[in-house]
Amino acid sequence: MQIKVQMLPRAEALLTLEIQPDEYQKFMLAATQKMSTKTKIDGFRPGYAPYNIVKQRVGEGEILNEALSEIISRTFAEAILKEKINTLGSPEITIKKMTPGDNLIYEARVSVLPEITPPNLVSLSLKKPTINIEEKEVDKILERLAKSRAAEILETRPAENNDLVKLDYQISIAGVPQENGSQKNFPVFLGEEHMIPGFEKQIIGMVAGETKKFDTAFPKEYFQNNFANKNCEFTVTVNAVYRLEIPKPNDDFAKTIGDFQNIEDLRKHLKENLTAEKQIESNRQLENELLKTIIDKTGFPELPEKLMANEVHLMIHELERDLANRGLDLATWLTNLNKTEAGLKKDLRPQAEVRAKSILLLRALAKKENISVSENEIDDEVKNITNLYQDNKKFLAQVKSSDYRYYLAQTLTNKKVIDWLKEKIVKE
């Protein structure tokens, strides 16, 4: 087999492979056996007809065509192993010459994972962030918890600050009702200022059954572009006004929340939870800062377009999953932002580039420092995942696949590398 390698821009390579007939003949024999199981040939059991008999029946060109996929799969794998090329994804194959009894020639265009050299880490240093929980933060959580347990007392009086109001509204621009600009029986807690500025002030004083129209401007940076920085007309009908009877956060209240002896016991629990949440967020920010610091010190070649496209695809998938958890879909979300999917992909590319560089950096560091995971470590992780998702049979089938084990190996290795970097760079 003759192999010619040509490096291309954008971290791609073009391999030209020429395979002689005696090298691909074994694949044609295997293809013949496969074909004879599907083609009835008198005098022979399925799968047992000789090569020459099958060739007479279907033609040698058809046999070569049947064997082609296996020939390319095997020879391409041998070629990249021999040439020590780290490929990314599947190659694009172009057949240049394919005649039975003659040399088979094809081209394989493939993305190549660039090799990078990690910088010297000796001079790098990051300070470990400290986590401080103030009592007023616990107070706010306790207030929200008490409010979530509030009794809703229906009132016939006008709405006041700190009431719960349930209302219908329709937004119009220049007299035209807007799509995605209406809600039915929407709850508004007056005084929390979760609505756009000026909205709650208009609701105070309204009674159940009353309808009111008023104009108000949306903020410039509002997440729905069709409303952002525009003066809109609201048509609001109040359905009900409720007085909130909020329980006092005392010892009796603490006992209704869970197995707590008193309010101090509950506050301690809330503080521990808040500390854990801040610790997770702090670790995430520290890891991002850690990788960015090293990336800025590392020389990167041009990144493969396929690697960039894969990261953008993953980021969109993550966004879709996050939106689904909030009861939204990507198409509606993009419409609200007045954005196309192509525009979203363009916006995500800078972040995708950082993620792609992080992947290459972690891979290079794992190789340089000989950091890896054992099969036992992967087995333990599979067992943990299986215990968590034992009712999800579809996902469990995926977990047992070789592709998922490879994904876990990469994930666990990356975690080990990051932990190693923390020990080297992060100071108390």
ChimeraX attribute file (.defattr): number of C-alpha atoms within 10 A of each C-alpha:
attribute: neighborCount
match mode: 1-to-1
recipient: residues
	/A:1	14
	/A:2	10
	/A:3	16
	/A:4	12
	/A:5	17
	/A:6	10
	/A:7	14
	/A:8	13
	/A:9	10
	/A:10	15
	/A:11	19
	/A:12	22
	/A:13	19
	/A:14	18
	/A:15	22
	/A:16	21
	/A:17	22
	/A:18	18
	/A:19	18
	/A:20	14
	/A:21	15
	/A:22	11
	/A:23	14
	/A:24	22
	/A:25	16
	/A:26	13
	/A:27	19
	/A:28	24
	/A:29	16
	/A:30	16
	/A:31	20
	/A:32	27
	/A:33	19
	/A:34	18
	/A:35	21
	/A:36	22
	/A:37	15
	/A:38	10
	/A:39	15
	/A:40	15
	/A:41	16
	/A:42	8
	/A:43	8
	/A:44	13
	/A:45	11
	/A:46	16
	/A:47	17
	/A:48	16
	/A:49	22
	/A:50	13
	/A:51	18
	/A:52	11
	/A:53	14
	/A:54	21
	/A:55	15
	/A:56	9
	/A:57	14
	/A:58	14
	/A:59	13
	/A:60	19
	/A:61	14
	/A:62	18
	/A:63	23
	/A:64	23
	/A:65	16
	/A:66	18
	/A:67	22
	/A:68	18
	/A:69	11
	/A:70	16
	/A:71	20
	/A:72	20
	/A:73	11
	/A:74	11
	/A:75	18
	/A:76	20
	/A:77	10
	/A:78	13
	/A:79	19
	/A:80	15
	/A:81	12
	/A:82	10
	/A:83	12
	/A:84	9
	/A:85	16
	/A:86	13
	/A:87	17
	/A:88	15
	/A:89	12
	/A:90	10
	/A:91	17
	/A:92	11
	/A:93	15
	/A:94	12
	/A:95	14
	/A:96	12
	/A:97	13
	/A:98	15
	/A:99	13
	/A:100	18
	/A:101	14
	/A:102	12
	/A:103	18
	/A:104	23
	/A:105	18
	/A:106	18
	/A:107	22
	/A:108	18
	/A:109	19
	/A:110	24
	/A:111	26
	/A:112	22
	/A:113	18
	/A:114	19
	/A:115	13
	/A:116	16
	/A:117	13
	/A:118	19
	/A:119	16
	/A:120	10
	/A:121	12
	/A:122	8
	/A:123	7
	/A:124	14
	/A:125	14
	/A:126	15
	/A:127	10
	/A:128	14
	/A:129	14
	/A:130	9
	/A:131	11
	/A:132	8
	/A:133	12
	/A:134	9
	/A:135	10
	/A:136	9
	/A:137	13
	/A:138	19
	/A:139	15
	/A:140	11
	/A:141	15
	/A:142	19
	/A:143	15
	/A:144	13
	/A:145	15
	/A:146	18
	/A:147	16
	/A:148	12
	/A:149	15
	/A:150	15
	/A:151	13
	/A:152	14
	/A:153	12
	/A:154	13
	/A:155	14
	/A:156	10
	/A:157	14
	/A:158	16
	/A:159	22
	/A:160	20
	/A:161	15
	/A:162	15
	/A:163	21
	/A:164	21
	/A:165	26
	/A:166	18
	/A:167	22
	/A:168	16
	/A:169	19
	/A:170	18
	/A:171	22
	/A:172	19
	/A:173	15
	/A:174	9
	/A:175	9
	/A:176	10
	/A:177	16
	/A:178	15
	/A:179	11
	/A:180	13
	/A:181	13
	/A:182	16
	/A:183	13
	/A:184	12
	/A:185	14
	/A:186	13
	/A:187	15
	/A:188	19
	/A:189	17
	/A:190	20
	/A:191	15
	/A:192	10
	/A:193	13
	/A:194	11
	/A:195	13
	/A:196	12
	/A:197	12
	/A:198	13
	/A:199	18
	/A:200	19
	/A:201	13
	/A:202	14
	/A:203	21
	/A:204	17
	/A:205	11
	/A:206	20
	/A:207	20
	/A:208	19
	/A:209	11
	/A:210	13
	/A:211	15
	/A:212	13
	/A:213	13
	/A:214	12
	/A:215	16
	/A:216	15
	/A:217	16
	/A:218	22
	/A:219	14
	/A:220	11
	/A:221	10
	/A:222	14
	/A:223	14
	/A:224	16
	/A:225	17
	/A:226	18
	/A:227	22
	/A:228	16
	/A:229	14
	/A:230	15
	/A:231	15
	/A:232	21
	/A:233	19
	/A:234	20
	/A:235	17
	/A:236	21
	/A:237	22
	/A:238	21
	/A:239	18
	/A:240	22
	/A:241	26
	/A:242	22
	/A:243	19
	/A:244	18
	/A:245	14
	/A:246	16
	/A:247	16
	/A:248	14
	/A:249	18
	/A:250	12
	/A:251	15
	/A:252	14
	/A:253	17
	/A:254	21
	/A:255	15
	/A:256	10
	/A:257	12
	/A:258	9
	/A:259	10
	/A:260	18
	/A:261	12
	/A:262	15
	/A:263	17
	/A:264	13
	/A:265	15
	/A:266	23
	/A:267	19
	/A:268	13
	/A:269	14
	/A:270	17
	/A:271	19
	/A:272	14
	/A:273	12
	/A:274	16
	/A:275	15
	/A:276	13
	/A:277	11
	/A:278	16
	/A:279	15
	/A:280	12
	/A:281	12
	/A:282	16
	/A:283	13
	/A:284	12
	/A:285	12
	/A:286	18
	/A:287	17
	/A:288	14
	/A:289	13
	/A:290	19
	/A:291	20
	/A:292	16
	/A:293	14
	/A:294	17
	/A:295	18
	/A:296	10
	/A:297	14
	/A:298	16
	/A:299	10
	/A:300	16
	/A:301	12
	/A:302	10
	/A:303	20
	/A:304	19
	/A:305	14
	/A:306	18
	/A:307	22
	/A:308	21
	/A:309	16
	/A:310	14
	/A:311	20
	/A:312	24
	/A:313	15
	/A:314	13
	/A:315	18
	/A:316	17
	/A:317	13
	/A:318	12
	/A:319	14
	/A:320	17
	/A:321	15
	/A:322	14
	/A:323	15
	/A:324	12
	/A:325	10
	/A:326	9
	/A:327	8
	/A:328	13
	/A:329	15
	/A:330	17
	/A:331	13
	/A:332	12
	/A:333	16
	/A:334	16
	/A:335	15
	/A:336	16
	/A:337	16
	/A:338	13
	/A:339	13
	/A:340	13
	/A:341	13
	/A:342	9
	/A:343	11
	/A:344	13
	/A:345	16
	/A:346	12
	/A:347	12
	/A:348	17
	/A:349	17
	/A:350	13
	/A:351	14
	/A:352	22
	/A:353	17
	/A:354	16
	/A:355	20
	/A:356	20
	/A:357	22
	/A:358	18
	/A:359	15
	/A:360	20
	/A:361	24
	/A:362	22
	/A:363	19
	/A:364	18
	/A:365	20
	/A:366	18
	/A:367	11
	/A:368	11
	/A:369	10
	/A:370	9
	/A:371	15
	/A:372	15
	/A:373	15
	/A:374	10
	/A:375	11
	/A:376	9
	/A:377	13
	/A:378	17
	/A:379	14
	/A:380	11
	/A:381	16
	/A:382	18
	/A:383	12
	/A:384	12
	/A:385	14
	/A:386	18
	/A:387	11
	/A:388	11
	/A:389	13
	/A:390	12
	/A:391	10
	/A:392	10
	/A:393	11
	/A:394	10
	/A:395	13
	/A:396	17
	/A:397	11
	/A:398	12
	/A:399	19
	/A:400	13
	/A:401	10
	/A:402	10
	/A:403	11
	/A:404	14
	/A:405	18
	/A:406	12
	/A:407	13
	/A:408	19
	/A:409	19
	/A:410	17
	/A:411	13
	/A:412	18
	/A:413	19
	/A:414	22
	/A:415	13
	/A:416	17
	/A:417	22
	/A:418	18
	/A:419	13
	/A:420	16
	/A:421	18
	/A:422	17
	/A:423	10
	/A:424	14
	/A:425	16
	/A:426	18
	/A:427	11
	/A:428	7
